[in-house]
Amino acid sequence: MKLNPPKQITWWIALALGAIGLVANLVSIPVLSGLAFWLVLAGLVLLVLG
């Protein structure tokens, strides 16, 4: 299995999702607080697939 680093845009999107999920977990944001775990998970899955 050949492993390649993710493309730069994939990295930035995954980083943004993870950061938003982390902030949503630490600060009470009504819209995002319930989705914090899923945002971080989506960022990690994006990195694994990208």
N, C-alpha and C positions, 0 to 999 in steps of 0.2 A: 504494500500500500504506500503510494507516494504522498507525502504530506507537503502541502504548500501553505505559506502564510496567507492570511485573508487579505483581500484587496483593501485599499485604504478607506474607501467609502463604507465597506462592510464594517471595518474596525470602528469608524466614527459613529455609525448608527448604533452598533452594539454598545459602545461606550456611553452614548447619550441615553439609551434605554436603561442601562444599568444605573447611571447617575440619577435619572428621574425616579427610578424605582427606589433608590436609596434615600433620596430626599423625601419622597412620598411616605416612606416608612418612618423617618425621623420627625417630620413636620406634618401637622394635621392639614392635609389638603383634601377637602371633601370629595372631589372627583377622582383623585388618584390614590388615596390612601388604601382603598380596598383592592387596588390593582398592583400594589407595590411588588409583591412576590412574583406576579405574572410578568411584570415589566422586566425584572431582573432575569427571570427564566428565559424570556424571549430574547434578551440580549445574549445570554450564554448559548442558546440554541443557534442563534444567528452566527456566532463565532465558530461553533462546531461545524455548521453546514457550509460556512463561507470559506 
